[in-house]
Amino acid sequence: MTKTAFIYTDEFLKFDYGPTHPFKIFRLKLTYELIKAYGLLSLPDTQYIEARMTEGEELLLFHDREYIEVLKAANVGIEVPSAYYYGLGPGDNPIFKGLFDWSKLVTGASLQAASMVEDGEVDIAFNISGGLHHAMASRASGFCYINDIVIAIISLLKRGRRVAYIDIDAHHGDGVQEAFYDTDKVLTISIHETGRMLFPGTGFENEVGKGEGEGYSVNIPMPPFSDDELFLYAFHEVVPPLIKKFNPDIVFTQLGVDSFHSDPLTHLNYTNNGFCEAVKKIKEISPRLVALGGGGYDIANVAKAWTLAWAIMNDVEIPDEIPSDFLKAYFREGFFSGKMRDEIYTEKGIRKEQMREEVKRVVGLIKEKV
């Protein structure tokens, strides 16, 4: 049986990006409650782990000390000198009370997940709060202040582990790519909406690494309006063969679900059907797995997708009917239909054929260059 750990705490709910910001931390609580409603935290080989806050020194595995000091100063929720220089301020990366504590808590949970998997306590650990893949060494970006993924991966590299990273968020995992762009110790794979249409404007197929890292950064930019069929074609053609060839000790995956057709911030048309197929494959090809959350701004769909993902990690098939008590409690959060799985959505016509040709071109180029 697969041994798993789910890492969470209600302490996450102490923090808030602001009433108009699309990043709603409450989606973590919603996911936790839906998982609990299905009985997925009381399985025989499952552990519930209370998330802990990381110590400050662990953040320096990746981030510059000056930047960390700015985040510390901003933790009181008041603008600090030079904040804009570090990516902080109105817009994507607001200064709110506890932003540094929030970042330390998320990062601590990812380090817990990595440690439990590396030590052999569990085969899979899932930190739904993690996956903040845009943060740079000295700059906040894309709702991300601290890059929990990079820090957790570096903690494993220091133990001599070989790590692969698979990112299926709608946005390019630019912060993770940047951290490992010149090393062959980490394979990074990101499947995302093309940077021609979406933040952060990077992640093109010709970005393959440099120096010793050449060939170890892989990007699959998807055309806007791509559906499950195109996503899964690209995924299956590229990801399993690369993971097999790289032969990692541990796989990290960022399971952002802002790629769904209902998401308000992106232009992809995936459903949780395609998402679940990808998660099943990631589990199958991973010797050990650290799973993290990521984007997702339709919070009901976030909770459903990550609950389905957690069920897959535990080899459990859950009913499509959402438990009635959960529906009654959270109908205001968008749980109207009572169904877990999305209706299948398929693009058709000339636009689909054009997208198919583009995806085939990108996949072909990756096979040739990588």
NORCOR-V963567 format. One record per pair of residues at least 12 apart in sequence whose ideal C-beta (glycine too) atoms are under 10 Angstrom apart, sorted by the first residue. I is the first residue (numbers start at 1). GAP is how many residues later the second one is. If there is no record, write none. Layout:
<<I GAP> <I GAP>>
//
This chain:
<<1 42> <1 43> <1 44> <1 45> <1 122> <1 313> <1 314> <2 41> <2 43> <2 44> <2 120> <2 121> <2 122> <2 281> <2 287> <2 311> <2 312> <2 313> <3 41> <3 42> <3 43> <3 44> <3 113> <3 114> <3 117> <3 118> <3 119> <3 120> <3 121> <3 122> <3 311> <4 36> <4 37> <4 39> <4 41> <4 42> <4 43> <4 112> <4 113> <4 118> <4 119> <4 120> <4 121> <4 122> <4 285> <4 287> <4 306> <4 309> <4 310> <4 311> <5 40> <5 41> <5 42> <5 43> <5 44> <5 107> <5 108> <5 111> <5 112> <5 116> <5 117> <5 118> <5 119> <5 120> <5 121> <5 122> <5 285> <5 308> <6 25> <6 26> <6 29> <6 30> <6 34> <6 35> <6 37> <6 40> <6 41> <6 42> <6 43> <6 107> <6 116> <6 118> <6 119> <6 120> <6 121> <6 122> <6 285> <6 304> <6 307> <6 308> <7 40> <7 41> <7 42> <7 43> <7 44> <7 45> <7 101> <7 102> <7 103> <7 104> <7 105> <7 106> <7 109> <7 118> <7 119> <7 120> <7 121> <7 122> <7 123> <7 285> <8 20> <8 21> <8 23> <8 24> <8 27> <8 28> <8 33> <8 40> <8 41> <8 42> <8 43> <8 101> <8 118> <8 119> <8 120> <8 121> <9 19> <9 23> <9 40> <9 41> <9 42> <9 43> <9 44> <9 96> <9 99> <9 100> <9 120> <10 18> <10 19> <10 22> <10 40> <10 41> <11 39> <11 40> <11 41> <11 42> <11 90> <11 91> <11 94> <12 13> <12 14> <12 15> <12 16> <12 17> <12 20> <12 39> <12 90> <12 93> <12 94> <12 97> <12 116> <12 117> <13 12> <13 13> <13 15> <13 16> <14 83> <14 84> <14 87> <14 88> <14 91> <15 81> <15 82> <15 83> <15 84> <15 86> <15 87> <15 88> <15 90> <15 91> <16 78> <16 80> <16 81> <16 82> <16 83> <16 86> <17 75> <17 76> <17 77> <17 79> <17 82> <17 85> <17 126> <18 72> <18 76> <18 77> <18 78> <20 74> <21 70> <21 71> <21 72> <21 73> <21 75> <21 122> <21 276> <22 70> <22 121> <22 236> <22 241> <22 242> <22 243> <22 273> <22 274> <22 275> <22 276> <22 277> <23 69> <23 70> <23 71> <23 109> <23 119> <23 120> <23 121> <23 242> <23 272> <23 273> <23 274> <24 272> <24 273> <24 274> <24 275> <24 278> <24 309> <25 77> <25 81> <25 104> <25 274> <26 273> <26 277> <26 307> <27 101> <27 102> <27 230> <27 266> <27 269> <27 270> <27 271> <27 272> <27 273> <27 274> <27 275> <27 276> <27 279> <27 306> <28 23> <28 78> <28 99> <28 100> <28 101> <28 265> <28 271> <28 274> <28 275> <28 278> <29 270> <29 274> <29 301> <29 304> <30 269> <30 270> <30 272> <30 273> <30 274> <30 276> <30 277> <30 296> <30 299> <30 300> <30 303> <30 304> <30 305> <31 95> <31 97> <31 98> <31 262> <31 265> <31 268> <31 271> <31 272> <31 273> <31 274> <31 275> <31 276> <31 278> <31 279> <32 16> <32 96> <32 271> <32 274> <32 275> <32 278> <33 270> <33 274> <33 290> <33 292> <33 293> <33 296> <33 297> <33 300> <34 266> <34 268> <34 269> <34 270> <34 272> <34 273> <34 274> <34 276> <34 284> <34 288> <34 289> <34 292> <34 293> <34 296> <34 301> <34 306> <35 13> <35 91> <35 93> <35 268> <35 271> <35 272> <35 273> <35 274> <35 275> <35 276> <35 279> <35 283> <36 12> <36 271> <36 287> <36 290> <37 270> <37 281> <37 285> <37 286> <37 287> <37 288> <37 289> <37 290> <37 292> <37 293> <38 269> <38 270> <38 272> <38 273> <38 278> <38 280> <38 281> <38 284> <38 285> <38 288> <38 302> <39 277> <39 279> <39 284> <40 267> <40 270> <40 271> <40 273> <40 274> <40 276> <40 278> <41 269> <41 273> <43 267> <43 268> <43 271> <43 272> <43 273> <44 270> <45 77> <45 78> <45 269> <45 270> <46 76> <46 78> <46 264> <46 267> <46 268> <46 270> <47 69> <47 74> <47 75> <47 78> <49 60> <49 63> <49 64> <49 67> <49 72> <49 73> <49 76> <49 77> <49 78> <50 59> <50 62> <51 54> <51 55> <51 56> <51 57> <51 58> <51 59> <51 60> <51 61> <51 62> <51 76> <51 77> <51 78> <51 79> <52 52> <52 53> <52 56> <52 57> <52 59> <52 60> <53 48> <53 49> <53 50> <53 51> <53 52> <53 53> <53 54> <53 55> <53 56> <54 49> <54 50> <54 51> <54 52> <54 53> <54 54> <54 55> <54 56> <54 57> <54 58> <54 92> <54 94> <54 97> <54 98> <55 49> <55 52> <55 53> <55 56> <56 12> <56 13> <56 15> <56 16> <56 44> <56 48> <58 46> <58 49> <58 50> <58 53> <58 88> <58 93> <58 94> <58 96> <58 97> <59 12> <59 41> <59 44> <59 45> <59 48> <59 87> <59 88> <59 89> <59 92> <60 91> <61 46> <61 50> <61 86> <61 89> <61 90> <61 91> <61 92> <61 93> <61 94> <61 96> <61 97> <61 118> <62 45> <62 73> <62 74> <62 75> <62 76> <62 84> <62 85> <62 86> <62 87> <62 88> <62 89> <62 90> <62 91> <62 92> <62 93> <62 113> <62 117> <63 40> <63 44> <63 72> <63 73> <63 74> <63 75> <63 76> <63 82> <63 83> <63 84> <63 87> <63 88> <64 22> <64 72> <64 73> <64 74> <64 75> <65 73> <66 16> <66 20> <66 72> <67 18> <67 19> <67 20> <67 21> <67 68> <67 69> <67 70> <67 71> <67 72> <67 73> <67 78> <67 79> <68 32> <68 35> <68 70> <68 78> <69 17> <70 12> <70 13> <70 15> <70 16> <70 17> <70 18> <70 30> <70 68> <70 69> <70 70> <70 75> <71 12> <71 15> <71 17> <71 24> <71 28> <71 29> <71 30> <71 32> <71 33> <71 69> <71 74> <71 75> <72 27> <72 28> <72 29> <72 32> <73 22> <73 27> <74 12> <74 14> <74 15> <74 19> <74 20> <74 21> <74 22> <74 23> <74 24> <74 25> <74 26> <74 66> <74 71> <75 20> <75 21> <75 22> <75 23> <75 24> <75 25> <75 26> <75 27> <75 28> <75 29> <76 19> <76 21> <76 22> <76 23> <76 24> <77 17> <77 18> <77 19> <77 20> <77 21> <77 22> <78 17> <78 19> <79 15> <79 16> <80 15> <83 12> <83 57> <85 53> <85 54> <86 50> <86 52> <86 53> <86 54> <86 55> <86 59> <87 47> <87 48> <87 49> <87 51> <87 52> <87 53> <87 54> <87 55> <87 57> <87 58> <88 51> <88 52> <88 57> <89 51> <91 52> <92 42> <92 48> <92 49> <92 50> <92 51> <92 52> <92 107> <93 41> <93 42> <93 46> <93 47> <93 48> <93 49> <93 50> <93 51> <93 52> <94 46> <94 49> <95 45> <95 50> <99 41> <99 46> <99 47> <100 45> <100 46> <102 27> <102 43> <102 44> <103 29> <103 32> <103 37> <103 41> <103 42> <103 43> <103 44> <103 45> <104 41> <104 42> <104 44> <105 24> <105 41> <105 43> <106 21> <106 22> <106 23> <106 24> <106 25> <106 26> <106 38> <106 39> <106 40> <106 42> <106 186> <106 187> <107 20> <107 22> <107 23> <107 25> <107 28> <107 38> <107 39> <107 40> <107 41> <107 42> <107 43> <107 44> <107 45> <108 19> <108 21> <108 22> <108 40> <108 43> <108 44> <109 16> <109 17> <109 18> <109 19> <109 20> <109 21> <109 39> <109 43> <109 183> <109 184> <110 15> <110 17> <110 19> <110 20> <110 21> <110 22> <110 36> <110 37> <110 38> <110 39> <110 40> <110 41> <110 42> <110 43> <110 45> <110 142> <110 180> <110 182> <110 183> <111 16> <111 19> <111 37> <111 40> <111 41> <111 44> <111 45> <112 13> <112 15> <112 18> <112 40> <112 178> <113 12> <113 13> <113 14> <113 17> <113 35> <113 39> <113 139> <113 176> <113 177> <113 178> <113 179> <114 13> <114 16> <114 34> <114 35> <114 37> <114 38> <114 39> <114 40> <114 41> <114 42> <114 45> <114 47> <114 49> <114 136> <114 138> <114 174> <114 176> <114 178> <115 37> <115 40> <115 41> <115 44> <115 175> <116 172> <116 174> <117 35> <117 39> <117 44> <117 132> <117 133> <117 134> <117 135> <117 169> <117 170> <117 171> <117 172> <117 173> <117 174> <118 34> <118 37> <118 38> <118 41> <118 42> <118 43> <118 45> <118 131> <118 132> <118 170> <118 172> <119 40> <120 168> <122 166> <122 167> <122 168> <123 160> <123 163> <123 164> <123 165> <123 166> <123 190> <124 127> <124 159> <124 162> <124 164> <124 165> <124 166> <124 167> <124 186> <124 188> <124 189> <124 190> <125 163> <125 164> <125 165> <125 166> <125 167> <125 188> <126 127> <126 129> <126 163> <126 164> <126 165> <126 166> <126 167> <126 180> <126 183> <126 184> <126 187> <126 188> <127 21> <127 25> <127 163> <127 164> <127 165> <127 166> <128 127> <128 163> <128 164> <128 165> <128 166> <128 168> <128 174> <128 175> <128 178> <128 179> <128 181> <128 182> <129 19> <129 163> <129 164> <130 17> <130 18> <130 19> <130 22> <130 122> <130 124> <130 125> <130 160> <130 161> <130 162> <130 163> <130 164> <131 13> <131 16> <131 17> <131 18> <131 36> <131 38> <131 42> <131 45> <131 121> <131 122> <131 123> <131 124> <131 125> <131 160> <131 161> <131 162> <131 163> <131 164> <131 165> <132 12> <132 13> <132 14> <132 15> <132 16> <132 17> <132 18> <132 43> <132 44> <132 122> <132 160> <132 161> <132 162> <132 163> <133 14> <133 15> <133 16> <133 17> <133 32> <133 34> <133 36> <133 38> <133 39> <133 40> <133 41> <133 42> <133 43> <133 44> <133 46> <133 55> <133 57> <133 67> <133 121> <133 123> <133 159> <133 161> <133 162> <134 13> <134 35> <134 37> <134 38> <134 39> <134 40> <134 41> <134 42> <134 44> <134 65> <134 66> <134 161> <135 12> <135 13> <135 14> <135 15> <135 16> <135 39> <135 40> <135 41> <135 43> <135 44> <136 14> <136 38> <136 39> <136 42> <136 43> <137 13> <137 38> <137 41> <137 42> <139 36> <141 33> <141 34> <141 58> <141 59> <142 27> <142 29> <142 30> <142 32> <142 33> <142 57> <142 58> <142 153> <143 28> <143 152> <143 154> <144 31> <144 150> <144 151> <146 29> <147 26> <147 28> <147 29> <147 31> <147 32> <148 144> <148 145> <149 16> <149 18> <149 24> <149 26> <149 27> <149 30> <149 39> <149 103> <149 104> <149 105> <149 141> <149 143> <149 145> <150 15> <150 23> <150 25> <150 26> <150 27> <150 28> <150 29> <150 30> <150 36> <150 102> <151 28> <152 98> <152 100> <152 138> <152 140> <153 12> <153 23> <153 26> <153 27> <153 32> <153 33> <153 35> <153 97> <153 99> <153 137> <154 25> <154 26> <154 31> <154 32> <156 29> <156 30> <156 92> <156 93> <156 94> <156 96> <156 134> <157 23> <157 26> <157 28> <157 29> <159 90> <159 91> <160 25> <160 89> <161 24> <161 25> <161 87> <161 88> <161 89> <161 127> <162 22> <162 23> <162 24> <162 25> <162 84> <162 85> <162 86> <162 87> <162 88> <162 125> <163 17> <163 22> <163 23> <163 24> <163 25> <163 83> <163 85> <163 86> <163 87> <163 88> <163 89> <163 127> <164 22> <164 23> <164 24> <164 25> <164 52> <164 75> <164 78> <164 79> <164 82> <164 83> <164 84> <164 85> <164 86> <164 87> <164 88> <164 89> <164 121> <164 122> <164 123> <165 12> <165 14> <165 15> <165 21> <165 22> <165 23> <165 24> <165 25> <165 52> <165 53> <165 83> <165 85> <165 86> <165 87> <165 88> <165 89> <165 125> <165 127> <166 21> <166 22> <166 23> <166 24> <166 25> <166 52> <166 69> <166 73> <166 76> <166 77> <166 85> <166 86> <166 87> <166 88> <166 89> <166 112> <166 115> <166 116> <166 119> <166 120> <166 123> <166 125> <167 21> <167 22> <167 23> <167 24> <167 25> <167 36> <167 52> <167 53> <167 85> <167 86> <167 87> <167 88> <167 89> <167 125> <167 127> <168 21> <168 22> <168 23> <168 24> <168 52> <168 63> <168 67> <168 71> <168 85> <168 86> <168 87> <168 88> <168 89> <168 91> <168 102> <168 106> <168 107> <168 110> <168 111> <168 114> <168 126> <169 21> <169 22> <169 23> <169 24> <169 85> <169 86> <169 87> <169 88> <169 89> <169 90> <169 97> <169 123> <169 124> <169 125> <169 126> <169 127> <170 21> <170 22> <170 23> <170 28> <170 29> <170 52> <170 86> <170 87> <170 88> <170 89> <170 90> <170 93> <170 95> <170 96> <170 97> <170 98> <170 100> <170 124> <170 125> <170 126> <170 127> <171 19> <171 21> <171 22> <171 24> <171 27> <171 28> <171 29> <171 31> <171 32> <171 83> <171 85> <171 87> <171 88> <171 94> <171 95> <171 123> <171 124> <172 18> <172 19> <172 20> <172 21> <172 22> <172 23> <172 26> <172 27> <172 28> <172 29> <172 30> <172 31> <172 32> <172 35> <172 47> <172 48> <172 49> <173 15> <173 16> <173 17> <173 18> <173 19> <173 27> <173 29> <173 30> <173 44> <173 46> <173 81> <173 83> <173 121> <174 16> <174 18> <174 21> <174 25> <174 26> <174 27> <174 28> <174 29> <174 33> <174 45> <175 25> <176 12> <176 14> <176 41> <176 76> <176 78> <177 12> <177 13> <177 25> <177 26> <177 30> <177 32> <177 36> <177 39> <177 40> <177 41> <177 42> <178 24> <178 39> <180 29> <180 33> <180 36> <180 37> <181 26> <181 27> <181 28> <181 29> <181 30> <181 32> <181 33> <181 35> <181 36> <182 27> <182 28> <182 29> <182 30> <182 31> <182 32> <182 34> <182 35> <183 26> <183 27> <183 28> <183 29> <183 30> <183 33> <183 34> <184 25> <184 27> <184 28> <184 29> <184 30> <184 31> <184 32> <184 62> <185 27> <185 28> <185 31> <185 63> <186 23> <186 27> <186 30> <186 31> <186 60> <186 62> <186 66> <187 22> <187 26> <187 28> <187 29> <187 30> <187 31> <187 55> <187 56> <187 58> <187 59> <187 60> <187 61> <187 64> <187 183> <188 19> <188 21> <188 25> <188 28> <188 29> <188 30> <188 31> <188 64> <189 27> <189 28> <189 29> <189 30> <189 31> <189 46> <189 49> <189 50> <189 53> <189 54> <189 57> <189 62> <189 64> <189 177> <189 181> <190 12> <190 13> <190 17> <190 27> <190 28> <190 29> <190 30> <190 31> <190 64> <191 12> <191 27> <191 28> <191 29> <191 30> <191 31> <191 35> <191 40> <191 43> <191 44> <191 47> <191 48> <191 68> <191 87> <192 27> <192 28> <192 29> <192 30> <192 64> <192 66> <192 67> <192 74> <192 76> <192 103> <193 28> <193 29> <193 30> <193 31> <193 32> <193 33> <193 65> <193 66> <193 73> <193 74> <193 75> <194 25> <194 26> <194 27> <194 28> <194 29> <194 30> <194 32> <194 73> <194 74> <194 164> <194 168> <195 12> <195 24> <195 26> <196 25> <196 27> <196 28> <197 24> <197 25> <197 26> <197 27> <197 28> <197 69> <197 70> <197 71> <198 23> <198 24> <198 26> <198 60> <198 67> <198 68> <198 69> <198 70> <199 66> <199 67> <202 17> <202 19> <203 14> <203 15> <203 16> <203 17> <203 18> <203 19> <204 15> <204 16> <204 17> <204 158> <205 13> <205 14> <205 15> <205 16> <205 156> <205 157> <205 158> <205 159> <205 160> <205 161> <205 164> <205 165> <206 13> <206 156> <206 159> <206 160> <206 163> <207 12> <207 14> <208 157> <208 158> <208 161> <208 162> <209 161> <214 155> <214 156> <215 27> <215 154> <215 155> <216 26> <216 30> <216 154> <217 153> <218 20> <218 21> <218 24> <218 148> <218 151> <218 152> <219 19> <219 143> <219 147> <219 151> <220 14> <220 15> <220 17> <220 18> <220 19> <220 139> <220 142> <220 143> <220 145> <220 146> <221 13> <221 137> <221 138> <221 141> <222 12> <222 37> <222 45> <222 46> <222 48> <222 133> <222 136> <222 137> <222 140> <223 44> <223 45> <223 124> <223 128> <223 129> <223 131> <223 132> <223 133> <223 134> <223 135> <223 136> <223 139> <224 42> <224 43> <224 44> <224 45> <224 127> <224 131> <225 36> <225 42> <225 43> <225 44> <225 122> <225 126> <225 127> <225 129> <225 130> <226 33> <226 41> <226 42> <226 43> <226 44> <226 48> <226 121> <226 126> <226 129> <226 130> <226 132> <226 133> <227 34> <227 41> <227 42> <227 43> <227 44> <227 47> <227 117> <227 118> <227 119> <227 120> <227 121> <227 125> <227 128> <228 31> <228 32> <228 33> <228 40> <228 41> <228 42> <228 43> <228 44> <228 45> <228 46> <228 47> <228 48> <228 49> <228 50> <228 114> <228 116> <228 117> <228 118> <228 119> <229 41> <229 45> <229 115> <229 116> <229 117> <229 118> <229 123> <229 126> <229 127> <229 130> <230 38> <230 39> <230 40> <230 44> <230 116> <230 117> <230 122> <230 125> <230 126> <230 128> <230 129> <230 130> <231 28> <231 37> <231 38> <231 39> <231 40> <231 43> <231 44> <231 46> <231 47> <231 128> <232 38> <232 41> <232 42> <232 43> <232 45> <232 46> <232 49> <233 123> <233 126> <233 127> <233 130> <234 125> <234 126> <234 128> <234 129> <234 132> <235 39> <235 42> <235 43> <235 46> <235 47> <235 128> <236 41> <236 42> <236 45> <236 127> <237 122> <237 123> <237 125> <237 126> <237 127> <237 129> <237 130> <238 124> <238 125> <238 128> <238 129> <238 132> <239 14> <239 39> <239 42> <239 43> <239 46> <240 41> <240 42> <240 44> <240 45> <241 44> <241 126> <241 129> <242 43> <242 124> <242 125> <242 128> <243 38> <243 39> <243 41> <243 42> <243 43> <243 44> <244 41> <245 125> <247 40> <248 37> <248 38> <248 39> <248 40> <249 38> <249 39> <250 36> <250 37> <250 38> <250 39> <250 40> <251 31> <251 32> <251 34> <251 35> <251 36> <251 37> <251 38> <251 39> <251 40> <252 34> <252 37> <252 38> <252 39> <252 40> <253 25> <253 26> <253 29> <253 30> <253 33> <253 36> <253 37> <253 38> <253 39> <253 41> <253 56> <254 36> <254 37> <254 38> <254 39> <254 40> <254 41> <255 20> <255 23> <255 24> <255 27> <255 36> <255 37> <255 38> <255 39> <255 40> <255 41> <255 47> <255 50> <255 51> <255 54> <256 19> <256 36> <256 37> <256 38> <256 39> <256 40> <256 46> <256 49> <257 13> <257 15> <257 18> <257 36> <257 37> <257 38> <257 39> <257 40> <257 41> <257 44> <257 45> <257 46> <257 47> <257 48> <257 49> <257 52> <258 12> <258 36> <258 37> <258 38> <258 39> <258 40> <258 43> <258 44> <259 12> <259 15> <259 16> <259 35> <259 36> <259 37> <259 46> <260 12> <260 14> <260 15> <260 36> <260 37> <260 38> <260 41> <260 42> <260 44> <260 45> <260 82> <260 85> <261 37> <261 40> <261 81> <261 82> <261 84> <261 86> <262 34> <262 35> <262 36> <262 38> <262 39> <262 72> <262 80> <262 83> <263 32> <263 33> <263 34> <263 35> <263 38> <263 39> <264 33> <264 34> <265 30> <265 31> <265 32> <265 33> <266 29> <266 30> <266 31> <269 76> <269 77> <269 78> <270 35> <270 72> <270 75> <271 30> <271 34> <271 70> <271 71> <271 72> <271 73> <271 74> <271 75> <272 29> <272 32> <272 33> <272 34> <272 35> <272 36> <272 37> <272 68> <272 69> <272 70> <273 35> <273 68> <273 69> <273 70> <273 71> <273 72> <274 68> <274 70> <274 71> <275 26> <275 29> <275 30> <275 31> <275 33> <275 34> <275 37> <275 67> <276 29> <276 32> <276 33> <276 35> <276 36> <276 64> <276 65> <276 66> <277 35> <278 31> <278 34> <279 12> <279 26> <279 27> <279 29> <279 30> <279 31> <279 32> <279 33> <279 34> <280 29> <280 32> <280 33> <282 27> <282 30> <282 31> <283 26> <283 29> <283 30> <283 31> <283 32> <284 28> <289 24> <291 15> <291 18> <291 19> <291 21> <291 22> <293 12> <293 13> <293 16> <294 12> <298 36> <299 31> <299 34> <299 35> <299 36> <300 22> <300 30> <300 31> <300 33> <300 34> <300 35> <300 36> <300 37> <301 33> <301 41> <302 32> <303 19> <303 23> <303 27> <303 30> <303 31> <303 32> <303 37> <304 18> <304 30> <304 31> <304 33> <304 35> <304 36> <304 37> <304 38> <305 35> <305 36> <305 37> <307 15> <307 33> <308 32> <308 33> <311 29> <318 22> <318 23> <319 20> <319 21> <320 18> <320 19> <320 20> <320 21> <321 17> <321 18> <321 19> <322 13> <322 15> <322 16> <322 17> <322 18> <323 15> <324 14> <326 12>>
//
